[in-house]
Amino acid sequence: MKIQFLGAHNCETAATKLVSILIDDVLALDAGGLTSSLSIEAQLNLKAVLLTHHHYDHMRDVPALGMNALFYETSVPVYATQTVKDALASHWLNGAIYASFLERPPESPRIKLTIIEPNQKFIIAGYEILPVPVKHSVPAVGYQITSSDGKTLFYTGDTGPGLAEAWPYVSPQLLITEVTAPNRYEEFGRRMLHLTPNLLKEELLAFQKAKGYLPALFLVHMNPRQEKEIEAEVEQLARELGTPMTLAQEGLVVQL
């Protein structure tokens, strides 16, 4: 399984992009930095765009995908909860802010959105996909993805304290989760349901207790201004827990 980090941050700059992850060139996890990272041909090769929740930085590029599909007279398959679809339909693809690609053209909508249900597995292009509810400030799911050769990762999307409620449902070899801010923002993390290194530690200790192991970790959604501080704290956490933890960067490719 090839994992490519197209975007790994929560702020966009000349050097950083919003979160989007590409699996084997055919599955996209979130759409924050998708269209700016892929050629038209690569975008239209996607078998699925899996959205975790309806915050701007995770579904921003869905309208752009629809526009690109329009001019190539095709559709982009997007999978999301009803909450995410409702947000897209009412605020983004509503015919005022952007064309209503969820419905237009009627014979072949350019965004072909499939509603997914939490804890209900489905198959896309030979991959088993399990959406699992995670704790965040809005309804959100993470995705466990299992390839045909048994490789498994779990991507949490944005999450915070209480992530451990997802652990009974997943057993990943690789965990991709967020660390938005350094430890001095712990109160913010608890209030807004984001993770700091110390808050991540609590969730990982619960994972280890439940599963008897810790997976390798890749971390995303960092604030660029605080990234060096986050990195130092994550390095300390990795030493404490004895498992590799890497802050992902745009362009990073990992083989699982």
N, C-alpha and C positions, 0 to 999 in steps of 0.2 A: 504494500500500500504506500503510494507516494502522497505526502502531505506537503502542500505548498502554502506558505503564509503570504497572501497577497497584501493584507493589511493587518496590523497588529496593535494599533493604538486607539485611544479614545478621542484624539484630536488630530486634525489633518493639517499638515504643513508640507513644505517642499520635500521633506525627507520622511514623513510618516503618513500612513493612510489608515482609514477607519477599518474595523475588523472585517475580514473576509478570508476564508480558508478554502483551498481547492484540494479535493481528493481525487487522485488518479485522473485528473483533467476532466472529470465528468460530473462530480458532485461538488456543489458550492455550499459552504456553511456560512450563512449570513451574507449580506450584500452591501457592506459599507464601502469597500474598496474594490469592487468587482469590475465594473466597466472600464475604469481607468487603468486596470492591470492586465486586461485580456484583449486580444484582437477580436474583431467581429466574428471571425471563424471560430475562435475558441469559445466565445460566448454562446454561439449558436450550436456548439457541440455539447453543451451541458445537458445532462439527463435530468438534473434536478437542482433547484436552488432551495435550500432548506432554511427557513427563517425561524429564529428563536423567539423573537418578541417584536413589538411594534415601535420601539424607539428609533429615532431618526438615523443614528449611526449604524444601525443593523439592517435597515431596509431601504436606505437612501437610493441605491442604484436600481431599484425595481422599475421606476418609470423610464430610466434610460435604457434598460434592457428591452422594455416594451417598444420604445421608439426605434431601436436598432432592429428588432424583429419585424416591425412594421415595414421597413424599407426592403427587407429581405423576404417578405411575404411568408413568414413562419411564426411559430409561437415558442415562448420560453416556459418550461414547466417549473412552477413554483409551488412549494408545499409549506403550509402554515396552519396555525389554529384559526378558528373562526374569529377570535379577537383581532388577530393580525389582519385577516381579510377585511373585517369591518373598518379598521383604521385606514387601510389602503383605499378602500372604496369611498370613505367619507372625507378624508383629508388630502389624499394624494391623487389618486386616479379617479377624480370626481368630475372631470370635464371642465373644471375651472382652473385649478392649479396645473393639472396635466390631463391628457386625454384619458378617457375611461377604458384603458386597455384590458381591464377585467371583462369587459362586455363587447368591445369593438375590435374589429368588425364582427357583427353578430354571428356570421358563419364560422369564424375562426379567431376568437379573442387572442390578442398578441401576448398577454399574460394568462397562461392556462393554469389557474390556481386550484390546487386540490386541498381540501380541508383534511387535516390530520387530527387524530384524537390521542391525547396523552395515554401512554402505556399500551397503545395498540400498534403492534409491529406491522411493517409493510415492506415490500421488496421493490427496489429500483435497480435495474441493470445488474442484477445478481447480488446486490448489497442488501443485507437485512438492516432496516432502520427502525430504531426504537426511540420514540420521543418520550422523554421523562420530565415531569414537572420539576422546576427548580425555584428556589426562593429569589425573588427580585421585587422591585417596587411596582411592577406591572405583571400580569400573568405571563409566564415564560416557560419554555421547555428547553432542555438540552437534548442532544441526539447521540445515542450510541450507534455506531456504525460498525458492522461486521462484514468483512469481505468473504468471498467464496472460499478463500484459503484459510479462514479462521482468524485473521488479524482483526483486532477490535480496538477502537478508540471511543472515548466519550468526550464530547465537547459540551461544556455547560452553558456557553453564552454568558451573558451578564448574570451574576449571582452574588449571594452574600451569606451571612450567618444563617444556618439552617439548611445549607446545601446537603448536609449529611442525610437528610430525608430521602435523597435520591439514591444513596448507596445500596440499599437492598435490591435495586433493580438493574444495577450495572456491574460489570466485572472487566474493566478495560485493561489492556496492556499499556495503553498510552492515555493520559488524561490531559486535555487542553482546557484550561480554565482561566479566570481573570485575576489580576492583581491591579486594581485601579490606582491605588495610592499607597504611600509609605505608612508605617505604623503610627505615626503621630496623628493620622486621620482616622483612628479607630472609631471614634464616636460617630463621625460622618459615615463610615462603612456600616456600622450597626443601624444607623437611622435610614440610610438610603439603600441598604442591601447591596453593598459592594464589598470586595475583599481587600484587605491589607495582608502583608505576610503573616502577622500574628493571627489574624482571623482565619486565614487559609490553614495555618497550623492546626487550629481547633478542628477543622473539617477533615483534615488528613489523618489526624490521630483517631477520629471516629471511623474513618475508612479502614485504617490499619487494624483497629480492634474488631471490626466486623468481618474483614476479608482475610486478615492474616498476612497481608503484603501491602506494599505501596507501589503504584505504577510510576514510570518516568513521567515527568510533567513538563509541559510547555505553557507558558503564561502569556496572555495577551491583555489588551485594553488598558495598558499603562498610560499614565499622563506623561507626555514627553518631557515636560519641565522637571518632573520629579523622578525620572527614570533611573538616574545614577543612585539615588537614595534607595529606591525600590530594589535595584539590583544588589546592592550591598546587603540588604536585609534578607533577600531571597537566598543569596549565597550562604549566609549564616543558617538559615532555616534548612537548606539542603544538607549542610553538615550535621545539624542536629538530628535530622530524621534519616539520614543515610540513603537518600534517593536523589537521582539527578533532577534538577530543575533549571530550565532555560527560559530566559526572556526572549520570546520570538521577535524576529525583525522582518521587515518587508523583504521578500525574496528568499527567505530561508526555506530550504527543501529538506524534508526528513523522510527517511525510508523506514517503514515499520514492517 
